């Protein structure tokens, strides 16, 4: 990668920032078009659903493993 001057780096950062802002704006527009007005609520629901999925997976995994006998000291 060639060495950039400060001005070139600032122009590149501004361009990248604008592209990311446009992507965020488009994502918000898509969510609003789909009827999701409160993105925070959607994020909370997604996090809760993921946590429940992990707990169910752990419970199923633990139920499939046969318990081992505990060795008692003599």
N, CA, C and O atoms as a Maestro MAE file, in Angstrom:
{
 s_m_m2io_version
 :::
 2.0.0
}

f_m_ct {
 s_m_title
 :::
 protein
 m_atom[296] {
  # First column is atom index #
  i_m_mmod_type
  r_m_x_coord
  r_m_y_coord
  r_m_z_coord
  i_m_residue_number
  s_m_chain_name
  s_m_pdb_residue_name
  s_m_pdb_atom_name
  i_m_atomic_number
  :::
  1 25 0.847 -1.174 0.000 1 A "UNK " " N  " 7
  2 3 0.000 0.000 0.000 1 A "UNK " " CA " 6
  3 2 0.889 1.232 0.000 1 A "UNK " " C  " 6
  4 15 1.775 1.365 0.844 1 A "UNK " " O  " 8
  5 25 0.657 2.117 -0.930 2 A "UNK " " N  " 7
  6 3 1.513 3.306 -0.979 2 A "UNK " " CA " 6
  7 2 1.255 4.214 0.220 2 A "UNK " " C  " 6
  8 15 0.173 4.215 0.807 2 A "UNK " " O  " 8
  9 25 2.272 4.975 0.558 3 A "UNK " " N  " 7
  10 3 2.131 5.923 1.662 3 A "UNK " " CA " 6
  11 2 1.194 7.047 1.239 3 A "UNK " " C  " 6
  12 15 1.336 7.625 0.162 3 A "UNK " " O  " 8
  13 25 0.242 7.341 2.102 4 A "UNK " " N  " 7
  14 3 -0.722 8.398 1.821 4 A "UNK " " CA " 6
  15 2 -0.336 9.658 2.580 4 A "UNK " " C  " 6
  16 15 0.186 9.605 3.694 4 A "UNK " " O  " 8
  17 25 -0.604 10.774 1.955 5 A "UNK " " N  " 7
  18 3 -0.425 12.029 2.671 5 A "UNK " " CA " 6
  19 2 -1.619 12.200 3.599 5 A "UNK " " C  " 6
  20 15 -2.600 11.460 3.516 5 A "UNK " " O  " 8
  21 25 -1.524 13.151 4.451 6 A "UNK " " N  " 7
  22 3 -2.601 13.408 5.402 6 A "UNK " " CA " 6
  23 2 -3.893 13.784 4.683 6 A "UNK " " C  " 6
  24 15 -4.975 13.331 5.056 6 A "UNK " " O  " 8
  25 25 -3.770 14.615 3.649 7 A "UNK " " N  " 7
  26 3 -4.959 15.028 2.900 7 A "UNK " " CA " 6
  27 2 -5.594 13.840 2.185 7 A "UNK " " C  " 6
  28 15 -6.819 13.718 2.164 7 A "UNK " " O  " 8
  29 25 -4.784 12.968 1.601 8 A "UNK " " N  " 7
  30 3 -5.322 11.796 0.913 8 A "UNK " " CA " 6
  31 2 -6.003 10.857 1.906 8 A "UNK " " C  " 6
  32 15 -7.052 10.284 1.610 8 A "UNK " " O  " 8
  33 25 -5.403 10.702 3.082 9 A "UNK " " N  " 7
  34 3 -5.995 9.847 4.099 9 A "UNK " " CA " 6
  35 2 -7.321 10.419 4.578 9 A "UNK " " C  " 6
  36 15 -8.273 9.667 4.790 9 A "UNK " " O  " 8
  37 25 -7.402 11.733 4.752 10 A "UNK " " N  " 7
  38 3 -8.652 12.357 5.189 10 A "UNK " " CA " 6
  39 2 -9.745 12.196 4.131 10 A "UNK " " C  " 6
  40 15 -10.903 11.955 4.472 10 A "UNK " " O  " 8
  41 25 -9.390 12.325 2.862 11 A "UNK " " N  " 7
  42 3 -10.365 12.148 1.783 11 A "UNK " " CA " 6
  43 2 -10.853 10.695 1.775 11 A "UNK " " C  " 6
  44 15 -12.046 10.441 1.613 11 A "UNK " " O  " 8
  45 25 -9.930 9.747 1.949 12 A "UNK " " N  " 7
  46 3 -10.313 8.336 1.972 12 A "UNK " " CA " 6
  47 2 -11.227 8.038 3.153 12 A "UNK " " C  " 6
  48 15 -12.205 7.305 3.009 12 A "UNK " " O  " 8
  49 25 -10.915 8.604 4.329 13 A "UNK " " N  " 7
  50 3 -11.763 8.397 5.503 13 A "UNK " " CA " 6
  51 2 -13.140 9.016 5.329 13 A "UNK " " C  " 6
  52 15 -14.141 8.420 5.725 13 A "UNK " " O  " 8
  53 25 -13.202 10.202 4.743 14 A "UNK " " N  " 7
  54 3 -14.502 10.840 4.509 14 A "UNK " " CA " 6
  55 2 -15.344 10.020 3.544 14 A "UNK " " C  " 6
  56 15 -16.553 9.884 3.731 14 A "UNK " " O  " 8
  57 25 -14.708 9.476 2.513 15 A "UNK " " N  " 7
  58 3 -15.426 8.652 1.544 15 A "UNK " " CA " 6
  59 2 -15.948 7.386 2.197 15 A "UNK " " C  " 6
  60 15 -17.095 6.995 1.980 15 A "UNK " " O  " 8
  61 25 -15.115 6.753 2.991 16 A "UNK " " N  " 7
  62 3 -15.537 5.535 3.682 16 A "UNK " " CA " 6
  63 2 -16.649 5.842 4.692 16 A "UNK " " C  " 6
  64 15 -17.608 5.080 4.814 16 A "UNK " " O  " 8
  65 25 -16.518 6.937 5.400 17 A "UNK " " N  " 7
  66 3 -17.540 7.342 6.367 17 A "UNK " " CA " 6
  67 2 -18.872 7.585 5.666 17 A "UNK " " C  " 6
  68 15 -19.922 7.182 6.165 17 A "UNK " " O  " 8
  69 25 -18.828 8.237 4.526 18 A "UNK " " N  " 7
  70 3 -20.055 8.498 3.775 18 A "UNK " " CA " 6
  71 2 -20.686 7.202 3.291 18 A "UNK " " C  " 6
  72 15 -21.908 7.058 3.321 18 A "UNK " " O  " 8
  73 25 -19.863 6.257 2.846 19 A "UNK " " N  " 7
  74 3 -20.395 4.971 2.390 19 A "UNK " " CA " 6
  75 2 -21.055 4.215 3.542 19 A "UNK " " C  " 6
  76 15 -22.130 3.638 3.371 19 A "UNK " " O  " 8
  77 25 -20.423 4.215 4.706 20 A "UNK " " N  " 7
  78 3 -21.007 3.534 5.870 20 A "UNK " " CA " 6
  79 2 -22.284 4.224 6.329 20 A "UNK " " C  " 6
  80 15 -23.237 3.556 6.729 20 A "UNK " " O  " 8
  81 25 -22.316 5.554 6.278 21 A "UNK " " N  " 7
  82 3 -23.525 6.286 6.657 21 A "UNK " " CA " 6
  83 2 -24.661 5.964 5.691 21 A "UNK " " C  " 6
  84 15 -25.810 5.820 6.109 21 A "UNK " " O  " 8
  85 25 -24.344 5.850 4.402 22 A "UNK " " N  " 7
  86 3 -25.370 5.493 3.417 22 A "UNK " " CA " 6
  87 2 -25.895 4.085 3.659 22 A "UNK " " C  " 6
  88 15 -27.095 3.842 3.532 22 A "UNK " " O  " 8
  89 25 -25.004 3.150 4.009 23 A "UNK " " N  " 7
  90 3 -25.437 1.781 4.298 23 A "UNK " " CA " 6
  91 2 -26.340 1.751 5.528 23 A "UNK " " C  " 6
  92 15 -27.355 1.054 5.536 23 A "UNK " " O  " 8
  93 25 -25.981 2.494 6.557 24 A "UNK " " N  " 7
  94 3 -26.807 2.553 7.760 24 A "UNK " " CA " 6
  95 2 -28.165 3.180 7.455 24 A "UNK " " C  " 6
  96 15 -29.196 2.693 7.917 24 A "UNK " " O  " 8
  97 25 -28.164 4.238 6.692 25 A "UNK " " N  " 7
  98 3 -29.412 4.891 6.311 25 A "UNK " " CA " 6
  99 2 -30.300 3.934 5.512 25 A "UNK " " C  " 6
  100 15 -31.513 3.896 5.715 25 A "UNK " " O  " 8
  101 25 -29.698 3.164 4.606 26 A "UNK " " N  " 7
  102 3 -30.459 2.208 3.813 26 A "UNK " " CA " 6
  103 2 -31.007 1.088 4.694 26 A "UNK " " C  " 6
  104 15 -32.143 0.655 4.500 26 A "UNK " " O  " 8
  105 25 -30.219 0.615 5.656 27 A "UNK " " N  " 7
  106 3 -30.690 -0.437 6.558 27 A "UNK " " CA " 6
  107 2 -31.863 0.060 7.401 27 A "UNK " " C  " 6
  108 15 -32.838 -0.667 7.595 27 A "UNK " " O  " 8
  109 25 -31.776 1.278 7.896 28 A "UNK " " N  " 7
  110 3 -32.881 1.845 8.679 28 A "UNK " " CA " 6
  111 2 -34.126 2.001 7.808 28 A "UNK " " C  " 6
  112 15 -35.242 1.744 8.262 28 A "UNK " " O  " 8
  113 25 -33.934 2.420 6.565 29 A "UNK " " N  " 7
  114 3 -35.052 2.576 5.638 29 A "UNK " " CA " 6
  115 2 -35.699 1.221 5.366 29 A "UNK " " C  " 6
  116 15 -36.925 1.117 5.313 29 A "UNK " " O  " 8
  117 25 -34.884 0.186 5.195 30 A "UNK " " N  " 7
  118 3 -35.418 -1.160 4.958 30 A "UNK " " CA " 6
  119 2 -36.206 -1.646 6.160 30 A "UNK " " C  " 6
  120 15 -37.290 -2.208 6.007 30 A "UNK " " O  " 8
  121 25 -35.670 -1.434 7.356 31 A "UNK " " N  " 7
  122 3 -36.387 -1.842 8.562 31 A "UNK " " CA " 6
  123 2 -37.712 -1.094 8.689 31 A "UNK " " C  " 6
  124 15 -38.732 -1.681 9.048 31 A "UNK " " O  " 8
  125 25 -37.688 0.192 8.395 32 A "UNK " " N  " 7
  126 3 -38.915 0.985 8.493 32 A "UNK " " CA " 6
  127 2 -39.935 0.523 7.447 32 A "UNK " " C  " 6
  128 15 -41.135 0.472 7.720 32 A "UNK " " O  " 8
  129 25 -39.451 0.192 6.261 33 A "UNK " " N  " 7
  130 3 -40.333 -0.280 5.201 33 A "UNK " " CA " 6
  131 2 -40.962 -1.617 5.583 33 A "UNK " " C  " 6
  132 15 -42.103 -1.899 5.218 33 A "UNK " " O  " 8
  133 25 -40.222 -2.430 6.312 34 A "UNK " " N  " 7
  134 3 -40.744 -3.724 6.751 34 A "UNK " " CA " 6
  135 2 -41.669 -3.586 7.961 34 A "UNK " " C  " 6
  136 15 -42.259 -4.572 8.403 34 A "UNK " " O  " 8
  137 25 -41.797 -2.389 8.492 35 A "UNK " " N  " 7
  138 3 -42.716 -2.161 9.597 35 A "UNK " " CA " 6
  139 2 -42.062 -2.166 10.953 35 A "UNK " " C  " 6
  140 15 -42.755 -2.182 11.971 35 A "UNK " " O  " 8
  141 25 -40.766 -2.153 10.995 36 A "UNK " " N  " 7
  142 3 -40.060 -2.140 12.269 36 A "UNK " " CA " 6
  143 2 -39.668 -0.693 12.559 36 A "UNK " " C  " 6
  144 15 -38.725 -0.162 11.971 36 A "UNK " " O  " 8
  145 25 -40.394 -0.075 13.461 37 A "UNK " " N  " 7
  146 3 -40.129 1.327 13.757 37 A "UNK " " CA " 6
  147 2 -39.108 1.487 14.878 37 A "UNK " " C  " 6
  148 15 -38.388 2.484 14.921 37 A "UNK " " O  " 8
  149 25 -39.041 0.524 15.776 38 A "UNK " " N  " 7
  150 3 -38.154 0.619 16.930 38 A "UNK " " CA " 6
  151 2 -37.037 -0.412 16.798 38 A "UNK " " C  " 6
  152 15 -37.213 -1.575 17.158 38 A "UNK " " O  " 8
  153 25 -35.880 0.022 16.277 39 A "UNK " " N  " 7
  154 3 -34.784 -0.919 16.044 39 A "UNK " " CA " 6
  155 2 -34.227 -1.480 17.346 39 A "UNK " " C  " 6
  156 15 -33.775 -2.625 17.373 39 A "UNK " " O  " 8
  157 25 -34.248 -0.703 18.423 40 A "UNK " " N  " 7
  158 3 -33.724 -1.196 19.697 40 A "UNK " " CA " 6
  159 2 -34.527 -2.385 20.190 40 A "UNK " " C  " 6
  160 15 -33.966 -3.339 20.727 40 A "UNK " " O  " 8
  161 25 -35.840 -2.329 20.008 41 A "UNK " " N  " 7
  162 3 -36.684 -3.438 20.426 41 A "UNK " " CA " 6
  163 2 -36.344 -4.690 19.618 41 A "UNK " " C  " 6
  164 15 -36.310 -5.794 20.163 41 A "UNK " " O  " 8
  165 25 -36.095 -4.520 18.329 42 A "UNK " " N  " 7
  166 3 -35.731 -5.649 17.484 42 A "UNK " " CA " 6
  167 2 -34.403 -6.241 17.935 42 A "UNK " " C  " 6
  168 15 -34.249 -7.462 17.968 42 A "UNK " " O  " 8
  169 25 -33.447 -5.391 18.281 43 A "UNK " " N  " 7
  170 3 -32.147 -5.881 18.746 43 A "UNK " " CA " 6
  171 2 -32.282 -6.656 20.052 43 A "UNK " " C  " 6
  172 15 -31.626 -7.682 20.233 43 A "UNK " " O  " 8
  173 25 -33.123 -6.178 20.957 44 A "UNK " " N  " 7
  174 3 -33.344 -6.874 22.228 44 A "UNK " " CA " 6
  175 2 -34.003 -8.221 21.971 44 A "UNK " " C  " 6
  176 15 -33.607 -9.226 22.560 44 A "UNK " " O  " 8
  177 25 -35.007 -8.250 21.098 45 A "UNK " " N  " 7
  178 3 -35.659 -9.522 20.774 45 A "UNK " " CA " 6
  179 2 -34.667 -10.502 20.152 45 A "UNK " " C  " 6
  180 15 -34.679 -11.690 20.475 45 A "UNK " " O  " 8
  181 25 -33.818 -10.012 19.272 46 A "UNK " " N  " 7
  182 3 -32.828 -10.880 18.632 46 A "UNK " " CA " 6
  183 2 -31.842 -11.430 19.658 46 A "UNK " " C  " 6
  184 15 -31.482 -12.606 19.598 46 A "UNK " " O  " 8
  185 25 -31.405 -10.598 20.593 47 A "UNK " " N  " 7
  186 3 -30.472 -11.055 21.629 47 A "UNK " " CA " 6
  187 2 -31.130 -12.092 22.531 47 A "UNK " " C  " 6
  188 15 -30.509 -13.096 22.882 47 A "UNK " " O  " 8
  189 25 -32.383 -11.852 22.908 48 A "UNK " " N  " 7
  190 3 -33.102 -12.811 23.767 48 A "UNK " " CA " 6
  191 2 -33.315 -14.133 23.047 48 A "UNK " " C  " 6
  192 15 -33.163 -15.199 23.643 48 A "UNK " " O  " 8
  193 25 -33.665 -14.067 21.775 49 A "UNK " " N  " 7
  194 3 -33.861 -15.290 20.997 49 A "UNK " " CA " 6
  195 2 -32.559 -16.071 20.895 49 A "UNK " " C  " 6
  196 15 -32.563 -17.298 21.001 49 A "UNK " " O  " 8
  197 25 -31.458 -15.382 20.692 50 A "UNK " " N  " 7
  198 3 -30.160 -16.055 20.634 50 A "UNK " " CA " 6
  199 2 -29.798 -16.698 21.959 50 A "UNK " " C  " 6
  200 15 -29.273 -17.812 21.987 50 A "UNK " " O  " 8
  201 25 -30.075 -16.005 23.063 51 A "UNK " " N  " 7
  202 3 -29.772 -16.560 24.386 51 A "UNK " " CA " 6
  203 2 -30.615 -17.801 24.660 51 A "UNK " " C  " 6
  204 15 -30.118 -18.787 25.203 51 A "UNK " " O  " 8
  205 25 -31.885 -17.750 24.286 52 A "UNK " " N  " 7
  206 3 -32.754 -18.920 24.473 52 A "UNK " " CA " 6
  207 2 -32.247 -20.072 23.621 52 A "UNK " " C  " 6
  208 15 -32.253 -21.218 24.072 52 A "UNK " " O  " 8
  209 25 -31.812 -19.795 22.410 53 A "UNK " " N  " 7
  210 3 -31.268 -20.837 21.544 53 A "UNK " " CA " 6
  211 2 -30.036 -21.488 22.141 53 A "UNK " " C  " 6
  212 15 -29.874 -22.706 22.066 53 A "UNK " " O  " 8
  213 25 -29.168 -20.686 22.731 54 A "UNK " " N  " 7
  214 3 -27.964 -21.237 23.374 54 A "UNK " " CA " 6
  215 2 -28.351 -22.105 24.564 54 A "UNK " " C  " 6
  216 15 -27.803 -23.193 24.739 54 A "UNK " " O  " 8
  217 25 -29.290 -21.635 25.384 55 A "UNK " " N  " 7
  218 3 -29.715 -22.429 26.550 55 A "UNK " " CA " 6
  219 2 -30.352 -23.747 26.130 55 A "UNK " " C  " 6
  220 15 -30.092 -24.786 26.736 55 A "UNK " " O  " 8
  221 25 -31.185 -23.707 25.094 56 A "UNK " " N  " 7
  222 3 -31.805 -24.938 24.607 56 A "UNK " " CA " 6
  223 2 -30.739 -25.883 24.066 56 A "UNK " " C  " 6
  224 15 -30.803 -27.089 24.304 56 A "UNK " " O  " 8
  225 25 -29.774 -25.356 23.352 57 A "UNK " " N  " 7
  226 3 -28.688 -26.191 22.834 57 A "UNK " " CA " 6
  227 2 -27.876 -26.833 23.945 57 A "UNK " " C  " 6
  228 15 -27.520 -28.007 23.853 57 A "UNK " " O  " 8
  229 25 -27.584 -26.083 24.985 58 A "UNK " " N  " 7
  230 3 -26.832 -26.644 26.123 58 A "UNK " " CA " 6
  231 2 -27.664 -27.704 26.827 58 A "UNK " " C  " 6
  232 15 -27.141 -28.751 27.209 58 A "UNK " " O  " 8
  233 25 -28.957 -27.441 27.001 59 A "UNK " " N  " 7
  234 3 -29.821 -28.420 27.671 59 A "UNK " " CA " 6
  235 2 -29.907 -29.709 26.866 59 A "UNK " " C  " 6
  236 15 -29.847 -30.799 27.435 59 A "UNK " " O  " 8
  237 25 -30.046 -29.599 25.558 60 A "UNK " " N  " 7
  238 3 -30.099 -30.800 24.723 60 A "UNK " " CA " 6
  239 2 -28.764 -31.532 24.774 60 A "UNK " " C  " 6
  240 15 -28.728 -32.758 24.878 60 A "UNK " " O  " 8
  241 25 -27.684 -30.794 24.703 61 A "UNK " " N  " 7
  242 3 -26.360 -31.420 24.772 61 A "UNK " " CA " 6
  243 2 -26.131 -32.130 26.087 61 A "UNK " " C  " 6
  244 15 -25.560 -33.221 26.112 61 A "UNK " " O  " 8
  245 25 -26.573 -31.521 27.191 62 A "UNK " " N  " 7
  246 3 -26.392 -32.165 28.498 62 A "UNK " " CA " 6
  247 2 -27.287 -33.381 28.641 62 A "UNK " " C  " 6
  248 15 -26.919 -34.337 29.324 62 A "UNK " " O  " 8
  249 25 -28.453 -33.366 28.013 63 A "UNK " " N  " 7
  250 3 -29.354 -34.523 28.132 63 A "UNK " " CA " 6
  251 2 -28.860 -35.697 27.297 63 A "UNK " " C  " 6
  252 15 -29.215 -36.842 27.580 63 A "UNK " " O  " 8
  253 25 -28.049 -35.439 26.276 64 A "UNK " " N  " 7
  254 3 -27.539 -36.524 25.433 64 A "UNK " " CA " 6
  255 2 -26.298 -37.193 26.017 64 A "UNK " " C  " 6
  256 15 -25.961 -38.311 25.627 64 A "UNK " " O  " 8
  257 25 -25.626 -36.538 26.931 65 A "UNK " " N  " 7
  258 3 -24.401 -37.073 27.523 65 A "UNK " " CA " 6
  259 2 -24.780 -37.916 28.741 65 A "UNK " " C  " 6
  260 15 -25.496 -37.460 29.632 65 A "UNK " " O  " 8
  261 25 -24.281 -39.159 28.758 66 A "UNK " " N  " 7
  262 3 -24.561 -40.037 29.897 66 A "UNK " " CA " 6
  263 2 -23.768 -39.554 31.112 66 A "UNK " " C  " 6
  264 15 -22.596 -39.202 30.974 66 A "UNK " " O  " 8
  265 25 -24.384 -39.530 32.301 67 A "UNK " " N  " 7
  266 3 -23.654 -39.087 33.479 67 A "UNK " " CA " 6
  267 2 -22.583 -40.103 33.868 67 A "UNK " " C  " 6
  268 15 -22.801 -41.311 33.782 67 A "UNK " " O  " 8
  269 25 -21.448 -39.612 34.287 68 A "UNK " " N  " 7
  270 3 -20.339 -40.474 34.709 68 A "UNK " " CA " 6
  271 2 -20.426 -40.679 36.211 68 A "UNK " " C  " 6
  272 15 -20.792 -39.763 36.947 68 A "UNK " " O  " 8
  273 25 -20.088 -41.884 36.668 69 A "UNK " " N  " 7
  274 3 -20.083 -42.105 38.116 69 A "UNK " " CA " 6
  275 2 -18.986 -41.286 38.782 69 A "UNK " " C  " 6
  276 15 -17.896 -41.130 38.231 69 A "UNK " " O  " 8
  277 25 -19.274 -40.774 39.943 70 A "UNK " " N  " 7
  278 3 -18.324 -39.950 40.681 70 A "UNK " " CA " 6
  279 2 -17.443 -40.888 41.497 70 A "UNK " " C  " 6
  280 15 -17.942 -41.729 42.245 70 A "UNK " " O  " 8
  281 25 -16.139 -40.740 41.349 71 A "UNK " " N  " 7
  282 3 -15.198 -41.553 42.123 71 A "UNK " " CA " 6
  283 2 -15.086 -40.973 43.528 71 A "UNK " " C  " 6
  284 15 -14.754 -39.800 43.701 71 A "UNK " " O  " 8
  285 25 -15.361 -41.793 44.514 72 A "UNK " " N  " 7
  286 3 -15.304 -41.317 45.909 72 A "UNK " " CA " 6
  287 2 -13.972 -41.739 46.532 72 A "UNK " " C  " 6
  288 15 -13.510 -42.861 46.320 72 A "UNK " " O  " 8
  289 25 -13.367 -40.851 47.287 73 A "UNK " " N  " 7
  290 3 -12.093 -41.217 47.944 73 A "UNK " " CA " 6
  291 2 -12.334 -42.291 49.008 73 A "UNK " " C  " 6
  292 15 -13.368 -42.312 49.675 73 A "UNK " " O  " 8
  293 25 -11.342 -43.183 49.146 74 A "UNK " " N  " 7
  294 3 -11.472 -44.283 50.117 74 A "UNK " " CA " 6
  295 2 -10.865 -43.929 51.428 74 A "UNK " " C  " 6
  296 15 -10.886 -44.738 52.356 74 A "UNK " " O  " 8
  :::
 }
 m_bond[295] {
  # First column is bond index #
  i_m_from
  i_m_to
  i_m_order
  :::
  1 1 2 1
  2 2 3 1
  3 3 4 2
  4 3 5 1
  5 5 6 1
  6 6 7 1
  7 7 8 2
  8 7 9 1
  9 9 10 1
  10 10 11 1
  11 11 12 2
  12 11 13 1
  13 13 14 1
  14 14 15 1
  15 15 16 2
  16 15 17 1
  17 17 18 1
  18 18 19 1
  19 19 20 2
  20 19 21 1
  21 21 22 1
  22 22 23 1
  23 23 24 2
  24 23 25 1
  25 25 26 1
  26 26 27 1
  27 27 28 2
  28 27 29 1
  29 29 30 1
  30 30 31 1
  31 31 32 2
  32 31 33 1
  33 33 34 1
  34 34 35 1
  35 35 36 2
  36 35 37 1
  37 37 38 1
  38 38 39 1
  39 39 40 2
  40 39 41 1
  41 41 42 1
  42 42 43 1
  43 43 44 2
  44 43 45 1
  45 45 46 1
  46 46 47 1
  47 47 48 2
  48 47 49 1
  49 49 50 1
  50 50 51 1
  51 51 52 2
  52 51 53 1
  53 53 54 1
  54 54 55 1
  55 55 56 2
  56 55 57 1
  57 57 58 1
  58 58 59 1
  59 59 60 2
  60 59 61 1
  61 61 62 1
  62 62 63 1
  63 63 64 2
  64 63 65 1
  65 65 66 1
  66 66 67 1
  67 67 68 2
  68 67 69 1
  69 69 70 1
  70 70 71 1
  71 71 72 2
  72 71 73 1
  73 73 74 1
  74 74 75 1
  75 75 76 2
  76 75 77 1
  77 77 78 1
  78 78 79 1
  79 79 80 2
  80 79 81 1
  81 81 82 1
  82 82 83 1
  83 83 84 2
  84 83 85 1
  85 85 86 1
  86 86 87 1
  87 87 88 2
  88 87 89 1
  89 89 90 1
  90 90 91 1
  91 91 92 2
  92 91 93 1
  93 93 94 1
  94 94 95 1
  95 95 96 2
  96 95 97 1
  97 97 98 1
  98 98 99 1
  99 99 100 2
  100 99 101 1
  101 101 102 1
  102 102 103 1
  103 103 104 2
  104 103 105 1
  105 105 106 1
  106 106 107 1
  107 107 108 2
  108 107 109 1
  109 109 110 1
  110 110 111 1
  111 111 112 2
  112 111 113 1
  113 113 114 1
  114 114 115 1
  115 115 116 2
  116 115 117 1
  117 117 118 1
  118 118 119 1
  119 119 120 2
  120 119 121 1
  121 121 122 1
  122 122 123 1
  123 123 124 2
  124 123 125 1
  125 125 126 1
  126 126 127 1
  127 127 128 2
  128 127 129 1
  129 129 130 1
  130 130 131 1
  131 131 132 2
  132 131 133 1
  133 133 134 1
  134 134 135 1
  135 135 136 2
  136 135 137 1
  137 137 138 1
  138 138 139 1
  139 139 140 2
  140 139 141 1
  141 141 142 1
  142 142 143 1
  143 143 144 2
  144 143 145 1
  145 145 146 1
  146 146 147 1
  147 147 148 2
  148 147 149 1
  149 149 150 1
  150 150 151 1
  151 151 152 2
  152 151 153 1
  153 153 154 1
  154 154 155 1
  155 155 156 2
  156 155 157 1
  157 157 158 1
  158 158 159 1
  159 159 160 2
  160 159 161 1
  161 161 162 1
  162 162 163 1
  163 163 164 2
  164 163 165 1
  165 165 166 1
  166 166 167 1
  167 167 168 2
  168 167 169 1
  169 169 170 1
  170 170 171 1
  171 171 172 2
  172 171 173 1
  173 173 174 1
  174 174 175 1
  175 175 176 2
  176 175 177 1
  177 177 178 1
  178 178 179 1
  179 179 180 2
  180 179 181 1
  181 181 182 1
  182 182 183 1
  183 183 184 2
  184 183 185 1
  185 185 186 1
  186 186 187 1
  187 187 188 2
  188 187 189 1
  189 189 190 1
  190 190 191 1
  191 191 192 2
  192 191 193 1
  193 193 194 1
  194 194 195 1
  195 195 196 2
  196 195 197 1
  197 197 198 1
  198 198 199 1
  199 199 200 2
  200 199 201 1
  201 201 202 1
  202 202 203 1
  203 203 204 2
  204 203 205 1
  205 205 206 1
  206 206 207 1
  207 207 208 2
  208 207 209 1
  209 209 210 1
  210 210 211 1
  211 211 212 2
  212 211 213 1
  213 213 214 1
  214 214 215 1
  215 215 216 2
  216 215 217 1
  217 217 218 1
  218 218 219 1
  219 219 220 2
  220 219 221 1
  221 221 222 1
  222 222 223 1
  223 223 224 2
  224 223 225 1
  225 225 226 1
  226 226 227 1
  227 227 228 2
  228 227 229 1
  229 229 230 1
  230 230 231 1
  231 231 232 2
  232 231 233 1
  233 233 234 1
  234 234 235 1
  235 235 236 2
  236 235 237 1
  237 237 238 1
  238 238 239 1
  239 239 240 2
  240 239 241 1
  241 241 242 1
  242 242 243 1
  243 243 244 2
  244 243 245 1
  245 245 246 1
  246 246 247 1
  247 247 248 2
  248 247 249 1
  249 249 250 1
  250 250 251 1
  251 251 252 2
  252 251 253 1
  253 253 254 1
  254 254 255 1
  255 255 256 2
  256 255 257 1
  257 257 258 1
  258 258 259 1
  259 259 260 2
  260 259 261 1
  261 261 262 1
  262 262 263 1
  263 263 264 2
  264 263 265 1
  265 265 266 1
  266 266 267 1
  267 267 268 2
  268 267 269 1
  269 269 270 1
  270 270 271 1
  271 271 272 2
  272 271 273 1
  273 273 274 1
  274 274 275 1
  275 275 276 2
  276 275 277 1
  277 277 278 1
  278 278 279 1
  279 279 280 2
  280 279 281 1
  281 281 282 1
  282 282 283 1
  283 283 284 2
  284 283 285 1
  285 285 286 1
  286 286 287 1
  287 287 288 2
  288 287 289 1
  289 289 290 1
  290 290 291 1
  291 291 292 2
  292 291 293 1
  293 293 294 1
  294 294 295 1
  295 295 296 2
  :::
 }
}
